[in-house]
């Protein structure tokens, strides 16, 4: 819903991307995973909704293996 809200803002609209629907479905997994890899647009929305889990969101795919290993 955060991605939809951003796309519908009159003052500062975020132009919808082709991957927007896939991003919205992908974000539904965030509450049940330890590490979440996503693009910068979705990451910004997730970090605003879950500020206490900001460190669990990874934008750079090359940081993902180290983050996963830190949970073991």
Gaussian input, Z-matrix of N, CA and C with variables (Angstrom, degrees):
# hf/3-21g

backbone

0 1
 N
 C     1     B1
 C     2     B2     1     A1
 N     3     B3     2     A2     1     D1
 C     4     B4     3     A3     2     D2
 C     5     B5     4     A4     3     D3
 N     6     B6     5     A5     4     D4
 C     7     B7     6     A6     5     D5
 C     8     B8     7     A7     6     D6
 N     9     B9     8     A8     7     D7
 C    10    B10     9     A9     8     D8
 C    11    B11    10    A10     9     D9
 N    12    B12    11    A11    10    D10
 C    13    B13    12    A12    11    D11
 C    14    B14    13    A13    12    D12
 N    15    B15    14    A14    13    D13
 C    16    B16    15    A15    14    D14
 C    17    B17    16    A16    15    D15
 N    18    B18    17    A17    16    D16
 C    19    B19    18    A18    17    D17
 C    20    B20    19    A19    18    D18
 N    21    B21    20    A20    19    D19
 C    22    B22    21    A21    20    D20
 C    23    B23    22    A22    21    D21
 N    24    B24    23    A23    22    D22
 C    25    B25    24    A24    23    D23
 C    26    B26    25    A25    24    D24
 N    27    B27    26    A26    25    D25
 C    28    B28    27    A27    26    D26
 C    29    B29    28    A28    27    D27
 N    30    B30    29    A29    28    D28
 C    31    B31    30    A30    29    D29
 C    32    B32    31    A31    30    D30
 N    33    B33    32    A32    31    D31
 C    34    B34    33    A33    32    D32
 C    35    B35    34    A34    33    D33
 N    36    B36    35    A35    34    D34
 C    37    B37    36    A36    35    D35
 C    38    B38    37    A37    36    D36
 N    39    B39    38    A38    37    D37
 C    40    B40    39    A39    38    D38
 C    41    B41    40    A40    39    D39
 N    42    B42    41    A41    40    D40
 C    43    B43    42    A42    41    D41
 C    44    B44    43    A43    42    D42
 N    45    B45    44    A44    43    D43
 C    46    B46    45    A45    44    D44
 C    47    B47    46    A46    45    D45
 N    48    B48    47    A47    46    D46
 C    49    B49    48    A48    47    D47
 C    50    B50    49    A49    48    D48
 N    51    B51    50    A50    49    D49
 C    52    B52    51    A51    50    D50
 C    53    B53    52    A52    51    D51
 N    54    B54    53    A53    52    D52
 C    55    B55    54    A54    53    D53
 C    56    B56    55    A55    54    D54
 N    57    B57    56    A56    55    D55
 C    58    B58    57    A57    56    D56
 C    59    B59    58    A58    57    D57
 N    60    B60    59    A59    58    D58
 C    61    B61    60    A60    59    D59
 C    62    B62    61    A61    60    D60
 N    63    B63    62    A62    61    D61
 C    64    B64    63    A63    62    D62
 C    65    B65    64    A64    63    D63
 N    66    B66    65    A65    64    D64
 C    67    B67    66    A66    65    D65
 C    68    B68    67    A67    66    D66
 N    69    B69    68    A68    67    D67
 C    70    B70    69    A69    68    D68
 C    71    B71    70    A70    69    D69
 N    72    B72    71    A71    70    D70
 C    73    B73    72    A72    71    D71
 C    74    B74    73    A73    72    D72
 N    75    B75    74    A74    73    D73
 C    76    B76    75    A75    74    D74
 C    77    B77    76    A76    75    D75
 N    78    B78    77    A77    76    D76
 C    79    B79    78    A78    77    D77
 C    80    B80    79    A79    78    D78
 N    81    B81    80    A80    79    D79
 C    82    B82    81    A81    80    D80
 C    83    B83    82    A82    81    D81
 N    84    B84    83    A83    82    D82
 C    85    B85    84    A84    83    D83
 C    86    B86    85    A85    84    D84
 N    87    B87    86    A86    85    D85
 C    88    B88    87    A87    86    D86
 C    89    B89    88    A88    87    D87
 N    90    B90    89    A89    88    D88
 C    91    B91    90    A90    89    D89
 C    92    B92    91    A91    90    D90
 N    93    B93    92    A92    91    D91
 C    94    B94    93    A93    92    D92
 C    95    B95    94    A94    93    D93
 N    96    B96    95    A95    94    D94
 C    97    B97    96    A96    95    D95
 C    98    B98    97    A97    96    D96
 N    99    B99    98    A98    97    D97
 C   100   B100    99    A99    98    D98
 C   101   B101   100   A100    99    D99
 N   102   B102   101   A101   100   D100
 C   103   B103   102   A102   101   D101
 C   104   B104   103   A103   102   D102
 N   105   B105   104   A104   103   D103
 C   106   B106   105   A105   104   D104
 C   107   B107   106   A106   105   D105
 N   108   B108   107   A107   106   D106
 C   109   B109   108   A108   107   D107
 C   110   B110   109   A109   108   D108
 N   111   B111   110   A110   109   D109
 C   112   B112   111   A111   110   D110
 C   113   B113   112   A112   111   D111
 N   114   B114   113   A113   112   D112
 C   115   B115   114   A114   113   D113
 C   116   B116   115   A115   114   D114
 N   117   B117   116   A116   115   D115
 C   118   B118   117   A117   116   D116
 C   119   B119   118   A118   117   D117
 N   120   B120   119   A119   118   D118
 C   121   B121   120   A120   119   D119
 C   122   B122   121   A121   120   D120
 N   123   B123   122   A122   121   D121
 C   124   B124   123   A123   122   D122
 C   125   B125   124   A124   123   D123
 N   126   B126   125   A125   124   D124
 C   127   B127   126   A126   125   D125
 C   128   B128   127   A127   126   D126
 N   129   B129   128   A128   127   D127
 C   130   B130   129   A129   128   D128
 C   131   B131   130   A130   129   D129
 N   132   B132   131   A131   130   D130
 C   133   B133   132   A132   131   D131
 C   134   B134   133   A133   132   D132
 N   135   B135   134   A134   133   D133
 C   136   B136   135   A135   134   D134
 C   137   B137   136   A136   135   D135
 N   138   B138   137   A137   136   D136
 C   139   B139   138   A138   137   D137
 C   140   B140   139   A139   138   D138
 N   141   B141   140   A140   139   D139
 C   142   B142   141   A141   140   D140
 C   143   B143   142   A142   141   D141
 N   144   B144   143   A143   142   D142
 C   145   B145   144   A144   143   D143
 C   146   B146   145   A145   144   D144
 N   147   B147   146   A146   145   D145
 C   148   B148   147   A147   146   D146
 C   149   B149   148   A148   147   D147
 N   150   B150   149   A149   148   D148
 C   151   B151   150   A150   149   D149
 C   152   B152   151   A151   150   D150
 N   153   B153   152   A152   151   D151
 C   154   B154   153   A153   152   D152
 C   155   B155   154   A154   153   D153
 N   156   B156   155   A155   154   D154
 C   157   B157   156   A156   155   D155
 C   158   B158   157   A157   156   D156
 N   159   B159   158   A158   157   D157
 C   160   B160   159   A159   158   D158
 C   161   B161   160   A160   159   D159
 N   162   B162   161   A161   160   D160
 C   163   B163   162   A162   161   D161
 C   164   B164   163   A163   162   D162
 N   165   B165   164   A164   163   D163
 C   166   B166   165   A165   164   D164
 C   167   B167   166   A166   165   D165
 N   168   B168   167   A167   166   D166
 C   169   B169   168   A168   167   D167
 C   170   B170   169   A169   168   D168
 N   171   B171   170   A170   169   D169
 C   172   B172   171   A171   170   D170
 C   173   B173   172   A172   171   D171
 N   174   B174   173   A173   172   D172
 C   175   B175   174   A174   173   D173
 C   176   B176   175   A175   174   D174
 N   177   B177   176   A176   175   D175
 C   178   B178   177   A177   176   D176
 C   179   B179   178   A178   177   D177
 N   180   B180   179   A179   178   D178
 C   181   B181   180   A180   179   D179
 C   182   B182   181   A181   180   D180
 N   183   B183   182   A182   181   D181
 C   184   B184   183   A183   182   D182
 C   185   B185   184   A184   183   D183
 N   186   B186   185   A185   184   D184
 C   187   B187   186   A186   185   D185
 C   188   B188   187   A187   186   D186
 N   189   B189   188   A188   187   D187
 C   190   B190   189   A189   188   D188
 C   191   B191   190   A190   189   D189
 N   192   B192   191   A191   190   D190
 C   193   B193   192   A192   191   D191
 C   194   B194   193   A193   192   D192
 N   195   B195   194   A194   193   D193
 C   196   B196   195   A195   194   D194
 C   197   B197   196   A196   195   D195
 N   198   B198   197   A197   196   D196
 C   199   B199   198   A198   197   D197
 C   200   B200   199   A199   198   D198
 N   201   B201   200   A200   199   D199
 C   202   B202   201   A201   200   D200
 C   203   B203   202   A202   201   D201
 N   204   B204   203   A203   202   D202
 C   205   B205   204   A204   203   D203
 C   206   B206   205   A205   204   D204
 N   207   B207   206   A206   205   D205
 C   208   B208   207   A207   206   D206
 C   209   B209   208   A208   207   D207
 N   210   B210   209   A209   208   D208
 C   211   B211   210   A210   209   D209
 C   212   B212   211   A211   210   D210
 N   213   B213   212   A212   211   D211
 C   214   B214   213   A213   212   D212
 C   215   B215   214   A214   213   D213

   B1=1.4459
   B2=1.5214
   B3=1.3182
   B4=1.4605
   B5=1.5211
   B6=1.3309
   B7=1.4686
   B8=1.5215
   B9=1.3205
   B10=1.4683
   B11=1.5245
   B12=1.3224
   B13=1.4630
   B14=1.5252
   B15=1.3237
   B16=1.4667
   B17=1.5150
   B18=1.3056
   B19=1.4612
   B20=1.5255
   B21=1.3200
   B22=1.4580
   B23=1.5280
   B24=1.3059
   B25=1.4653
   B26=1.5221
   B27=1.3066
   B28=1.4613
   B29=1.5270
   B30=1.3385
   B31=1.4690
   B32=1.5198
   B33=1.3174
   B34=1.4659
   B35=1.5176
   B36=1.3152
   B37=1.4675
   B38=1.5264
   B39=1.2861
   B40=1.4562
   B41=1.5253
   B42=1.2954
   B43=1.4564
   B44=1.5313
   B45=1.3264
   B46=1.4673
   B47=1.5341
   B48=1.3094
   B49=1.4635
   B50=1.5215
   B51=1.3030
   B52=1.4578
   B53=1.5115
   B54=1.3178
   B55=1.4652
   B56=1.5225
   B57=1.3168
   B58=1.4595
   B59=1.5168
   B60=1.3145
   B61=1.4563
   B62=1.5287
   B63=1.3122
   B64=1.4690
   B65=1.5247
   B66=1.3330
   B67=1.4671
   B68=1.5278
   B69=1.3241
   B70=1.4656
   B71=1.5279
   B72=1.3157
   B73=1.4677
   B74=1.5253
   B75=1.3044
   B76=1.4670
   B77=1.5322
   B78=1.3171
   B79=1.4617
   B80=1.5267
   B81=1.3143
   B82=1.4708
   B83=1.5265
   B84=1.3245
   B85=1.4606
   B86=1.5247
   B87=1.3185
   B88=1.4625
   B89=1.5319
   B90=1.3257
   B91=1.4684
   B92=1.5283
   B93=1.3269
   B94=1.4662
   B95=1.5251
   B96=1.3294
   B97=1.4620
   B98=1.5270
   B99=1.3402
   B100=1.4653
   B101=1.5271
   B102=1.3285
   B103=1.4669
   B104=1.5150
   B105=1.3149
   B106=1.4601
   B107=1.5139
   B108=1.3246
   B109=1.4634
   B110=1.5197
   B111=1.3378
   B112=1.4502
   B113=1.5215
   B114=1.3250
   B115=1.4609
   B116=1.5322
   B117=1.3182
   B118=1.4626
   B119=1.5224
   B120=1.3193
   B121=1.4562
   B122=1.5241
   B123=1.3189
   B124=1.4675
   B125=1.5248
   B126=1.3293
   B127=1.4612
   B128=1.5151
   B129=1.3148
   B130=1.4576
   B131=1.5271
   B132=1.3149
   B133=1.4620
   B134=1.5089
   B135=1.3257
   B136=1.4670
   B137=1.5291
   B138=1.3228
   B139=1.4620
   B140=1.5308
   B141=1.3237
   B142=1.4671
   B143=1.5333
   B144=1.3155
   B145=1.4684
   B146=1.5249
   B147=1.3249
   B148=1.4666
   B149=1.5304
   B150=1.3219
   B151=1.4716
   B152=1.5329
   B153=1.3105
   B154=1.4612
   B155=1.5298
   B156=1.3324
   B157=1.4689
   B158=1.5192
   B159=1.3029
   B160=1.4672
   B161=1.5359
   B162=1.3145
   B163=1.4652
   B164=1.5287
   B165=1.3245
   B166=1.4614
   B167=1.5227
   B168=1.3231
   B169=1.4684
   B170=1.5223
   B171=1.3247
   B172=1.4566
   B173=1.5277
   B174=1.3167
   B175=1.4649
   B176=1.5243
   B177=1.3249
   B178=1.4723
   B179=1.5295
   B180=1.3096
   B181=1.4696
   B182=1.5331
   B183=1.3256
   B184=1.4599
   B185=1.5287
   B186=1.3199
   B187=1.4630
   B188=1.5296
   B189=1.3089
   B190=1.4619
   B191=1.5284
   B192=1.3356
   B193=1.4772
   B194=1.5260
   B195=1.3231
   B196=1.4795
   B197=1.5188
   B198=1.3088
   B199=1.4605
   B200=1.5221
   B201=1.3226
   B202=1.4687
   B203=1.5203
   B204=1.3178
   B205=1.4615
   B206=1.5367
   B207=1.3173
   B208=1.4654
   B209=1.5326
   B210=1.3208
   B211=1.4674
   B212=1.5191
   B213=1.3064
   B214=1.4808
   B215=1.4910
   A1=111.05
   A2=117.43
   A3=120.30
   A4=111.10
   A5=117.03
   A6=120.10
   A7=111.04
   A8=116.91
   A9=121.15
   A10=109.82
   A11=116.94
   A12=120.51
   A13=110.85
   A14=116.29
   A15=119.86
   A16=112.33
   A17=116.77
   A18=120.25
   A19=111.97
   A20=117.18
   A21=120.03
   A22=113.53
   A23=119.04
   A24=121.92
   A25=110.60
   A26=117.29
   A27=121.97
   A28=110.65
   A29=116.60
   A30=120.34
   A31=112.69
   A32=117.02
   A33=121.05
   A34=109.97
   A35=117.73
   A36=118.70
   A37=112.29
   A38=115.01
   A39=122.00
   A40=105.26
   A41=116.97
   A42=120.32
   A43=110.27
   A44=116.89
   A45=119.65
   A46=111.24
   A47=115.36
   A48=121.16
   A49=108.64
   A50=115.94
   A51=120.55
   A52=112.89
   A53=116.27
   A54=120.56
   A55=112.30
   A56=118.68
   A57=121.98
   A58=114.40
   A59=117.63
   A60=120.34
   A61=110.65
   A62=116.44
   A63=119.90
   A64=110.48
   A65=117.42
   A66=120.78
   A67=110.72
   A68=116.55
   A69=120.62
   A70=111.06
   A71=117.57
   A72=120.19
   A73=110.99
   A74=116.58
   A75=122.15
   A76=110.81
   A77=117.13
   A78=122.06
   A79=111.80
   A80=118.20
   A81=119.79
   A82=112.15
   A83=118.28
   A84=121.41
   A85=112.83
   A86=117.72
   A87=121.04
   A88=114.17
   A89=119.81
   A90=118.83
   A91=115.01
   A92=118.72
   A93=119.69
   A94=114.10
   A95=118.08
   A96=120.69
   A97=109.84
   A98=115.74
   A99=120.90
   A100=111.48
   A101=116.42
   A102=122.88
   A103=107.82
   A104=116.28
   A105=120.19
   A106=109.69
   A107=117.22
   A108=123.50
   A109=108.47
   A110=116.98
   A111=121.62
   A112=110.13
   A113=116.69
   A114=119.95
   A115=109.93
   A116=116.18
   A117=121.23
   A118=112.54
   A119=118.12
   A120=121.11
   A121=111.05
   A122=116.58
   A123=120.56
   A124=110.70
   A125=117.47
   A126=120.64
   A127=111.10
   A128=117.11
   A129=120.56
   A130=110.82
   A131=117.22
   A132=121.19
   A133=112.22
   A134=116.94
   A135=121.53
   A136=110.42
   A137=116.74
   A138=120.76
   A139=111.64
   A140=117.43
   A141=120.15
   A142=110.90
   A143=116.83
   A144=120.77
   A145=112.63
   A146=116.62
   A147=122.57
   A148=109.75
   A149=118.76
   A150=119.87
   A151=113.36
   A152=117.89
   A153=121.39
   A154=112.59
   A155=117.83
   A156=121.57
   A157=112.22
   A158=116.95
   A159=121.68
   A160=111.77
   A161=117.95
   A162=121.77
   A163=112.49
   A164=118.43
   A165=121.94
   A166=113.01
   A167=117.54
   A168=122.18
   A169=109.08
   A170=116.11
   A171=122.29
   A172=109.66
   A173=116.45
   A174=120.87
   A175=110.04
   A176=116.28
   A177=121.46
   A178=109.84
   A179=116.35
   A180=121.62
   A181=112.08
   A182=117.60
   A183=120.38
   A184=112.50
   A185=118.19
   A186=121.88
   A187=111.82
   A188=116.33
   A189=120.84
   A190=113.95
   A191=120.76
   A192=118.74
   A193=113.30
   A194=117.43
   A195=120.33
   A196=110.25
   A197=117.53
   A198=121.25
   A199=110.47
   A200=116.53
   A201=120.22
   A202=110.14
   A203=116.95
   A204=120.97
   A205=111.46
   A206=117.13
   A207=119.27
   A208=111.65
   A209=118.30
   A210=121.45
   A211=112.73
   A212=117.13
   A213=119.69
   A214=112.38
   D1=-31.72
   D2=178.75
   D3=-61.94
   D4=-40.70
   D5=179.11
   D6=-65.61
   D7=-38.28
   D8=177.60
   D9=-67.55
   D10=-41.99
   D11=178.65
   D12=-58.82
   D13=-44.00
   D14=-179.68
   D15=-64.96
   D16=-37.79
   D17=-179.45
   D18=-71.10
   D19=-19.51
   D20=-175.73
   D21=-100.78
   D22=3.66
   D23=179.85
   D24=-70.48
   D25=128.04
   D26=-179.38
   D27=-72.57
   D28=-43.02
   D29=-176.61
   D30=-69.69
   D31=-46.37
   D32=-176.38
   D33=-133.23
   D34=70.68
   D35=-177.53
   D36=-69.24
   D37=142.72
   D38=173.64
   D39=-100.36
   D40=114.99
   D41=-176.83
   D42=-59.93
   D43=125.23
   D44=-179.85
   D45=-60.27
   D46=139.43
   D47=178.55
   D48=-103.33
   D49=160.09
   D50=178.50
   D51=-60.84
   D52=-27.36
   D53=-178.26
   D54=-90.90
   D55=5.92
   D56=-174.82
   D57=-57.08
   D58=-43.97
   D59=179.90
   D60=-66.63
   D61=-42.97
   D62=177.52
   D63=-62.68
   D64=-40.43
   D65=177.25
   D66=-60.85
   D67=-42.54
   D68=-179.46
   D69=-62.42
   D70=-41.80
   D71=177.17
   D72=-67.91
   D73=-40.62
   D74=-179.39
   D75=-60.70
   D76=-41.66
   D77=-178.11
   D78=-62.74
   D79=-24.67
   D80=179.87
   D81=-63.08
   D82=-19.02
   D83=178.26
   D84=-80.09
   D85=-17.59
   D86=-173.81
   D87=-52.44
   D88=-46.14
   D89=-178.01
   D90=-63.05
   D91=-17.05
   D92=-174.98
   D93=-111.57
   D94=7.26
   D95=179.51
   D96=-119.15
   D97=159.93
   D98=178.67
   D99=-84.05
   D100=-38.95
   D101=-178.02
   D102=-126.59
   D103=136.98
   D104=-176.59
   D105=-127.98
   D106=118.39
   D107=178.68
   D108=-102.30
   D109=124.67
   D110=-179.76
   D111=-153.65
   D112=177.03
   D113=178.53
   D114=-80.73
   D115=170.71
   D116=-174.49
   D117=-63.51
   D118=-37.37
   D119=-178.79
   D120=-63.24
   D121=-50.77
   D122=179.61
   D123=-67.63
   D124=-36.52
   D125=179.98
   D126=-60.77
   D127=-41.08
   D128=179.39
   D129=-61.65
   D130=-42.38
   D131=178.10
   D132=-65.63
   D133=-44.13
   D134=-179.86
   D135=-63.49
   D136=-41.92
   D137=-178.41
   D138=-65.52
   D139=-30.47
   D140=177.37
   D141=-74.80
   D142=-34.45
   D143=179.82
   D144=-78.35
   D145=-33.12
   D146=-177.81
   D147=-127.54
   D148=66.48
   D149=-175.49
   D150=-60.83
   D151=-28.12
   D152=179.67
   D153=-72.31
   D154=-11.49
   D155=179.37
   D156=-115.53
   D157=19.91
   D158=-177.90
   D159=-54.84
   D160=-37.49
   D161=-178.40
   D162=-68.60
   D163=-16.62
   D164=-179.21
   D165=-86.30
   D166=-5.17
   D167=-178.25
   D168=-97.37
   D169=124.67
   D170=-178.38
   D171=-114.55
   D172=127.04
   D173=176.50
   D174=-96.67
   D175=-40.75
   D176=-177.56
   D177=-85.49
   D178=113.77
   D179=-177.40
   D180=-58.22
   D181=-27.12
   D182=-179.32
   D183=-74.21
   D184=-15.34
   D185=175.23
   D186=-87.03
   D187=-13.22
   D188=-175.03
   D189=-60.58
   D190=-47.97
   D191=-179.11
   D192=-58.18
   D193=-42.66
   D194=-179.59
   D195=-64.56
   D196=-39.16
   D197=-179.98
   D198=-65.84
   D199=-42.61
   D200=178.90
   D201=-63.27
   D202=-42.11
   D203=-179.69
   D204=-65.06
   D205=-29.66
   D206=-178.88
   D207=-70.47
   D208=-16.40
   D209=179.36
   D210=-88.97
   D211=-9.35
   D212=-178.67
   D213=-79.32

